[in-house]
Amino acid sequence: MFWVLFLLLAWAGVLISCTRLLRAATEVAEPASADAITHHHDELNLYEAAYLAGGPRRVAELTLLSMQRQHRLLLAHTGWATVLDPVGRDPHEWSALVAFGPDGQSPVASIRTAVAEDAAVRALAERLGEAGLALDGGPGRRVYDAVRSVRRATLLILAMMAAALCVPSDGTSDGTSAGMMLSWFALPLILALGCLAIARFEGHQNSPWASPDGQRLLLSLDRERGRRGSLTAVAVRGLGAVTDPGLRAALEYGKRGTVPRQRGD
């Protein structure tokens, strides 16, 4: 009966993580105030969608990609950006241009950080928060982390199941006893997978930035205009929607702390 200890560990992990997710989701699901601004999917611009889907970093990536597609920035696969047109068309573009050095060149990672930390992004976050579409960071982050903890609990259940099957003990060598053990481990596994399915249906797992209303608007926008490779798809899904490998490599530079070197250094 030593396998029962593994079963208890599996149940402990799934109960703690699912309770954490339930509490966080309940906190996030608090109804918005009556005077909250009502948005419709056609009123959600790309910067708003980018923030709700991926936060300040996604806004910065969208800004750089938009400028590159309008031939006002050159993004090299080496991780460097060059200014082609020094005139910004909105506050986010101006924050990117200001971050460039006097020679009009800078690592993409530095520009991305500057845009993500600019006051324009903070104003965007406040506007979305007042509209009831964005979370204030605390509840949303807790839901996001809780979903990740349920996923880890799922892996824990599978690991405990494998360990229980591998540990020899009296009466567990025949197929009937092994089937009984699997059936007992199936209960916490079903609970964990059920919580993940509900979280996916509610949209909680996609972003720690958007409220349930914001998540619904993102889904509507993605269905209507989320063609792969479009700016809308990048705003909602991230750099995975960029079809050009070189451009995607340029925008991803520096995410792991690496800083590209200019050619000839």
C-alpha positions as CSV (number, residue, x, y, z in Angstrom):
1,M,0.0,0.0,0.0
2,F,3.0,2.3,-0.3
3,W,1.4,3.7,-3.5
4,V,-1.2,5.4,-1.3
5,L,1.4,8.0,-0.2
6,F,2.0,8.9,-3.8
7,L,-1.8,9.2,-4.2
8,L,-2.0,11.5,-1.2
9,L,0.8,13.7,-2.6
10,A,-1.1,14.0,-5.9
11,W,-4.3,14.9,-4.2
12,A,-2.6,17.5,-2.1
13,G,-1.0,19.2,-5.1
14,V,-4.2,19.3,-7.1
15,L,-6.4,20.5,-4.2
16,I,-4.1,23.3,-3.3
17,S,-3.6,24.5,-6.9
18,C,-7.3,24.2,-7.8
19,T,-8.4,26.1,-4.6
20,R,-5.9,28.8,-5.5
21,L,-7.3,29.1,-9.0
22,L,-10.9,29.2,-7.7
23,R,-10.1,32.0,-5.3
24,A,-8.2,34.0,-7.9
25,A,-10.9,33.6,-10.6
26,T,-13.6,34.6,-8.1
27,E,-11.7,37.8,-7.3
28,V,-11.2,38.6,-11.0
29,A,-14.9,37.9,-11.8
30,E,-16.1,40.8,-9.6
31,P,-18.6,42.8,-11.7
32,A,-17.4,46.1,-13.1
33,S,-18.9,49.3,-11.7
34,A,-22.0,50.6,-13.4
35,D,-20.2,53.7,-14.7
36,A,-17.5,51.7,-16.4
37,I,-17.0,52.5,-20.1
38,T,-18.5,50.0,-22.5
39,H,-16.2,48.9,-25.3
40,H,-17.2,47.0,-28.5
41,H,-14.8,44.9,-30.5
42,D,-14.7,47.5,-33.3
43,E,-13.6,50.1,-30.8
44,L,-10.6,48.1,-29.5
45,N,-7.6,49.4,-31.4
46,L,-4.4,47.4,-31.9
47,Y,-2.5,49.0,-29.1
48,E,-5.3,48.2,-26.7
49,A,-5.5,44.6,-28.0
50,A,-1.7,44.2,-27.6
51,Y,-1.8,45.4,-24.0
52,L,-4.7,43.2,-23.1
53,A,-3.1,40.1,-24.7
54,G,0.6,40.6,-23.8
55,G,1.1,43.7,-21.6
56,P,3.6,46.5,-22.2
57,R,6.1,44.3,-24.0
58,R,3.5,43.3,-26.6
59,V,2.7,47.0,-27.1
60,A,6.4,47.7,-27.8
61,E,6.7,44.8,-30.2
62,L,3.6,45.9,-32.1
63,T,4.9,49.5,-32.3
64,L,8.2,48.4,-33.8
65,L,6.6,46.0,-36.2
66,S,4.1,48.6,-37.4
67,M,6.8,51.1,-38.0
68,Q,8.9,48.5,-39.9
69,R,5.9,47.7,-42.1
70,Q,5.5,51.3,-43.0
71,H,9.2,51.5,-43.9
72,R,10.0,54.0,-41.2
73,L,12.2,51.6,-39.2
74,L,14.6,48.9,-40.4
75,L,14.8,45.9,-38.2
76,A,17.7,43.7,-38.9
77,H,17.9,40.0,-38.1
78,T,21.1,40.8,-36.1
79,G,19.0,42.6,-33.5
80,W,19.6,46.2,-34.5
81,A,17.1,48.8,-35.5
82,T,17.7,51.8,-37.7
83,V,15.5,54.9,-38.1
84,L,14.3,55.6,-41.7
85,D,11.7,58.2,-40.9
86,P,12.2,60.2,-37.6
87,V,8.6,61.4,-37.3
88,G,6.3,59.6,-34.9
89,R,2.5,59.3,-35.6
90,D,1.4,58.5,-32.0
91,P,2.9,58.6,-28.5
92,H,4.2,55.0,-28.7
93,E,6.1,55.7,-31.9
94,W,7.6,58.9,-30.4
95,S,8.8,56.9,-27.4
96,A,10.5,54.5,-29.7
97,L,12.2,57.3,-31.7
98,V,13.3,59.1,-28.6
99,A,15.1,55.9,-27.4
100,F,17.4,55.9,-30.4
101,G,20.9,57.3,-30.2
102,P,22.1,60.3,-32.2
103,D,23.1,58.1,-35.1
104,G,19.6,56.6,-35.4
105,Q,20.6,53.1,-34.5
106,S,20.1,51.0,-31.4
107,P,19.5,47.4,-30.3
108,V,16.0,46.3,-30.6
109,A,16.0,45.1,-27.0
110,S,16.8,48.7,-25.7
111,I,14.0,50.2,-27.9
112,R,11.5,47.6,-26.8
113,T,12.3,48.2,-23.1
114,A,12.0,52.0,-23.5
115,V,8.6,51.8,-25.3
116,A,7.2,49.3,-22.7
117,E,8.2,51.5,-19.8
118,D,7.0,54.8,-21.4
119,A,4.2,56.9,-19.9
120,A,2.1,56.3,-23.0
121,V,1.8,52.6,-22.1
122,R,0.9,53.5,-18.5
123,A,-1.8,55.9,-19.7
124,L,-3.1,53.1,-22.0
125,A,-3.2,50.7,-19.0
126,E,-5.1,53.2,-16.9
127,R,-7.6,53.8,-19.7
128,L,-8.3,50.1,-20.1
129,G,-8.5,49.6,-16.4
130,E,-11.1,52.3,-16.1
131,A,-13.1,50.7,-18.9
132,G,-13.1,47.4,-17.0
133,L,-11.1,45.6,-19.7
134,A,-7.7,45.4,-18.0
135,L,-6.8,44.1,-14.6
136,D,-4.8,46.1,-12.2
137,G,-2.0,43.5,-12.2
138,G,-2.6,41.9,-8.9
139,P,-5.7,39.7,-9.5
140,G,-4.8,39.0,-13.1
141,R,-1.3,37.9,-12.1
142,R,-2.7,35.6,-9.4
143,V,-5.1,33.9,-11.9
144,Y,-2.2,33.5,-14.4
145,D,0.0,32.0,-11.7
146,A,-2.8,29.8,-10.4
147,V,-3.4,28.3,-13.8
148,R,0.3,27.5,-14.1
149,S,0.2,25.9,-10.7
150,V,-2.6,23.6,-11.8
151,R,-0.6,22.6,-14.8
152,R,2.3,21.8,-12.5
153,A,-0.1,19.8,-10.3
154,T,-1.1,17.8,-13.4
155,L,2.5,16.9,-14.1
156,L,2.9,16.0,-10.4
157,I,-0.1,13.6,-10.7
158,L,1.4,11.9,-13.7
159,A,4.8,11.6,-12.0
160,M,3.2,10.2,-8.8
161,M,1.3,7.7,-10.9
162,A,4.4,6.5,-12.7
163,A,6.3,6.3,-9.3
164,A,3.4,4.2,-7.8
165,L,3.5,1.8,-10.7
166,C,7.3,1.4,-10.5
167,V,7.5,0.8,-6.8
168,P,7.1,-3.0,-6.1
169,S,4.7,-3.9,-3.3
170,D,2.6,-6.8,-2.3
171,G,-0.5,-7.3,-4.4
172,T,0.3,-4.8,-7.1
173,S,2.1,-7.0,-9.6
174,D,-1.0,-8.2,-11.4
175,G,-3.0,-6.2,-14.0
176,T,-6.1,-5.9,-11.8
177,S,-4.2,-4.1,-9.0
178,A,-2.4,-1.8,-11.4
179,G,-5.7,-0.9,-13.0
180,M,-7.1,-0.1,-9.5
181,M,-4.2,2.2,-8.9
182,L,-4.7,4.0,-12.2
183,S,-8.4,4.5,-11.5
184,W,-7.5,6.1,-8.1
185,F,-5.0,8.5,-9.8
186,A,-7.5,9.2,-12.5
187,L,-9.7,11.1,-10.0
188,P,-7.2,14.0,-9.2
189,L,-6.2,14.0,-12.8
190,I,-9.8,14.5,-14.0
191,L,-10.1,17.3,-11.4
192,A,-6.9,19.1,-12.7
193,L,-7.8,18.7,-16.3
194,G,-11.4,19.9,-15.6
195,C,-10.1,23.1,-14.0
196,L,-7.7,23.8,-16.9
197,A,-10.6,23.2,-19.3
198,I,-12.8,25.7,-17.4
199,A,-10.0,28.2,-17.3
200,R,-9.5,27.9,-21.0
201,F,-13.2,28.4,-21.7
202,E,-13.3,31.4,-19.5
203,G,-10.1,32.8,-21.1
204,H,-8.2,33.1,-17.8
205,Q,-5.1,31.2,-19.1
206,N,-4.4,33.5,-22.0
207,S,-3.3,36.7,-20.3
208,P,-2.6,38.1,-16.9
209,W,-3.5,41.6,-18.2
210,A,-7.1,41.3,-19.5
211,S,-10.3,41.0,-17.5
212,P,-13.0,38.5,-18.6
213,D,-14.6,41.3,-20.6
214,G,-11.2,42.1,-22.2
215,Q,-10.6,38.4,-23.0
216,R,-14.0,38.2,-24.8
217,L,-13.1,41.3,-26.9
218,L,-9.7,39.8,-27.8
219,L,-11.4,36.6,-28.9
220,S,-13.9,38.5,-31.1
221,L,-11.1,40.6,-32.6
222,D,-9.0,37.5,-33.3
223,R,-11.9,35.8,-35.0
224,E,-12.7,38.7,-37.2
225,R,-9.3,40.1,-38.2
226,G,-6.8,37.6,-36.9
227,R,-5.3,36.5,-40.2
228,R,-1.9,35.1,-39.6
229,G,0.8,37.6,-40.3
230,S,-1.5,40.6,-39.8
231,L,-0.9,43.3,-37.2
232,T,-4.1,42.2,-35.5
233,A,-2.8,38.6,-35.2
234,V,0.5,39.8,-33.7
235,A,-1.3,42.0,-31.2
236,V,-3.5,39.2,-30.0
237,R,-1.1,36.1,-30.4
238,G,2.3,37.6,-30.2
239,L,5.4,37.2,-32.3
240,G,4.5,33.6,-33.2
241,A,2.1,35.2,-35.7
242,V,5.0,36.9,-37.6
243,T,5.5,35.0,-40.8
244,D,9.0,36.4,-41.7
245,P,11.7,34.4,-39.7
246,G,14.2,37.2,-40.0
247,L,11.8,39.9,-38.7
248,R,10.7,37.6,-35.9
249,A,14.3,37.0,-34.9
250,A,14.9,40.7,-34.8
251,L,12.0,41.4,-32.5
252,E,12.9,38.5,-30.2
253,Y,16.5,39.6,-29.7
254,G,17.4,40.4,-26.1
255,K,14.5,38.5,-24.5
256,R,17.0,36.3,-22.7
257,G,19.4,39.0,-21.8
258,T,21.6,38.8,-24.9
259,V,22.6,42.1,-26.6
260,P,23.5,41.9,-30.3
261,R,26.7,43.3,-31.6
262,Q,26.9,45.5,-34.6
263,R,28.6,44.1,-37.7
264,G,32.3,44.8,-37.6
265,D,32.6,45.2,-33.8
